[in-house]
Amino acid sequence: MTIHPTAIVEDGAKLGAGVEIGPFCSVGRHVELGEGVRLISHTSIAGNTKIGARTVVYSGAQLGGEAQIRGNDAPAARLVIGEDCVVRETVTMNAGSARDKGVTTIGARGYFMAYSHVGHDCHVGDDVTFANGAQLGGHCEIGDGVVMGGLSAVQQFGRVGRGAMLGGLSGANMDIIPYGIAAGPHAQLGNLNLIGLKRRGVPRENINALRATFRAIFLDNEGSLADRAKHARDKWGSVAEVNEIVDFILAPAKRPICLARRRSAADDDA
């Protein structure tokens, strides 16, 4: 264990084996740092925050601060960060709030680039990538393997399904299905994240079923969105990824499902 003489570590903090705390860092009394955690410099770890083993936190990051809402009173609120994450410069992650279950959770192996933000009561999965300036409002649910482009944002209570991608300079005020790609100031679905599916090793026949599902749900006009989703399950329900998309669409949620951009004649001729 290494603690720089300019760092402040309050009595009560729990430090695992091999922890490194660099210059001018601040670690609060209720913080727990797992084995091999590294705080590079000028970081503030506050509140009831637990950081998983081997996570690296760069300069200026502020983790575990109080939820950014009016009238919050949740002294026991927590922030839990998984193992092997990389938290780059000036990233902020808030603890939970009294308006929810009081905990913000970050999965393992996430990569959070400079100035990205995770709001209170969010639940972020494993293996996510947040590019510079990506922002989450409070209470968001972000699935495993999600990629958020630079300066993108998800509105509070938003959901982004597993393996989905939100383009840079995009704002999601609707829920993005698993394996979808969405972009735009009021993001719309463009297609499926086919490259991501291939990298995950999803079989070709499953990808073909997903493409047919996407067309049936988002590009056809007959019936409601829920009806089209149920019909897709009837046809391709043997494919796990199809069921995942249908379950996501049919699940209770605060926000509507992000719809696909309608193709024009010019798109068809391209």
N, C-alpha and C positions, 0 to 999 in steps of 0.2 A: 504494500500500500504506500502511495506517495501523495502527500498533501503539501502544496506550495505554501510557504510561510505567509503569503498575502491572502490566502483563502480563509473564509470563515465557515467553520463547520460547527453547528450548534450541538450542545449536549443532547443526547437522545437519538441522533441520526445513526442509522445502521449502515455500515459500510462493509461490503463483501471483500473477499480476498482479491488482491491485485487491483483495487480501485485506484485511479489516478485523478487527482483534483488539481487543476492548473491554477495559474495566477488569477487573483481577484474573483474567484468563484464564491458563491454563497449557497450553503446547503442547510436547509431548515431542520428543526428538531424532530419532525415527524417524517422525514424522508428516508427511503430505503434504496440504496444503490446495490445492484447485484454484482456478482463476481466479474471483475475485469471491466467495469464501466469506466469510461474516460470522459472527464469534463475538461475541454481544451483550455478555455480561459473565459473570464467575464460572463459566466453563466449563472443564472439564479434558479435554484430548484427549491420550490416552496410548498407549503401545505402538506397534505397527506399524499405524497407522491412516491410511487414505487417504479423503479426503472430496472428492466430486465438485464441479464448478464450480457456483457460485451457491447452494449449500446454505447455509441460515441456521440457526444453533444458538443457542438462547436460554439464559437464565441458569440455572445450576445443573446443566446437562447433564453427564453423565460418559460419555465415549465411548472405547472401546478398552481398558477395564480387563480384568484377567485373568479368565478363566472362573471362574464361581462353583461349583467342584467341588473335592472333596478330592483332594489329592495331584497336582494338575496341575503339569506341568513342560513348558511349551511357549513358550520365550522368543521363538520366531519366529512365533507365532500372530498372525493379522491380523484386522482389521476393515476392510471396504471398503463405503463408502456412495456411492450414485450421485449424479447431478447433480440440482439443483433440488429437493432435499428441504427440508422444514421440520421442525426438531427443537425442540419446545417445552420449557418449563421442566422441569428435573429429570428428563429422559428418561435412561435408562441403556441402553447397548448394549455387550455384552461381546465381546472377541475370541474366536477359535476355541480349540480345546483339543487336547491330545495324544490324546484319545480319538476324534477324527474327523480331518477333513482339515486342521484347524488354521486355518479361516477362517470368519468370519461375513460374509455378504453382504447388503446392502440395495440394492434397485433404485433407479431414478430416480423423482423426483416424488412420493415418499412424504410423508405428513403424519402426524407422530407427536405427539399431544397430551401434555399434562403428565403426568408420572409413568408413562408407558408404558415397557415394558422388552422388549428383545430379548436372549434368552439366547445362550450360546455355541453356535457351529456352526449357527446358524439360517441359512436362505436365504429371503429375503423379496423378492417380486417388485416390479414397477413399479406406481406409481399406487395404492398401498395407503393406507388411512386407519385409524389407530389412535386411538380416542377415549381420554379421560383414564383412566389406570390400566390400560389393556390390557396383558396380560402374555404373553410367550412363554417356555416352558421351553426347555431346550437341544435342539438338533438338529431343530427344527421346520422344515417347508417350507410357505411361505405364497405362494400364487399371485398373479398380477397382479390388481390391482383389488379385492382383498379388503378388506372393511370389518369392523373389530372394534369392538363397542360398548364403552361405558364399563365399567370394572372386569370385563371379560371375560378369560378365560385359556385358553391351549392347553397341554395337558400335553406333556412332553418327547417327542420323536419324532413328534409329531402333524403331520398334513397338513391344510391347508385349500386346496381347489382354487380355480382362477381364478374371479373374479367372485362368490365366495360371501360370505355375511354371517353373523357371529356376534353375537347380540343382547347387549345390556348385561346385566351381572350373570350371565353365562353361563360355564360351564366345559366345554370340549371335551376329553374323554378318548378320543374316537374321531375318525376322519378324516371331514371334511366334504367332500362331493362338489363339483365345480365347479358354480357357479351355484345352490347350495343356500342356504337360510336355516335356521339352527339356533338354538335358544334353550333355556334352562333350566339349573339347577345341574349336571345331567348332560345336556348338550345333546342334543336330538333334532331331527331335521329337521321343519320345519313345511311347507315347500313349496319352490318354486323362487324365485329372486330375479327375479321378472318385471319389476319396475321397472328393475333393473340391466340385464337383457337388452334391454329397449326402449331404454335410454339408450345401449347399445353399438351400436344399429342392427341387431340381429339380426332377420332377416326374420320376418314373422308365421308363415309356414309352418314355419320352423325352431323357433319357440317352441311351436307346436302339437305338433310332433314331440317336443320336450323334455317337454312336459306328459304326453303319452302314455307316454313313456319312464319318467318318474317314477312314474306309476301302475303300470306294468307291473313295475318293479323293486321298488318300496317298498311298494305297497299290495296286491299280489297275494301269495298264499301258496304257490303251487305251485313245487316245486323249491327249490334253494338260491339264495342271492343271486347267486352267480357264474353259475348257469344262467340266471336271469332276465335278468342283464345281457347275456349272449351272445345270448339270444333277442331282446332289444331291438335289438341290433346287426343281427341278421338282418332285422328289420322296418324299422328307421330308420337303417341304417348309412350312408346317403348324406348324412346331416346331420352336419357337422363337430362341432357341439357335443355331439351324442349320442355320437359316437365318443370324444370327450374324457372324458365321464362314464364310459363303459364301460372305457376304458383305465385311468382312475383307480381304479375298483373292482377291476380284475383285476391291477393292479400289485402287486409284492411290497411289504409294508409291515409296520411294527412294531405298528400298532394296527388294530383292526377298523373297518369302515365305520359311521359314524353312521347309525342307522336312523330311519325316520319315526315320528312319533307316530301311533298308531292312532286313527282317527276313531271317535267314539262316535255313538250314535243322536241325541244332542243336537246334535252337530256337523252331522249330515246335515239336521236340521230347521231349523238356523239360517239 
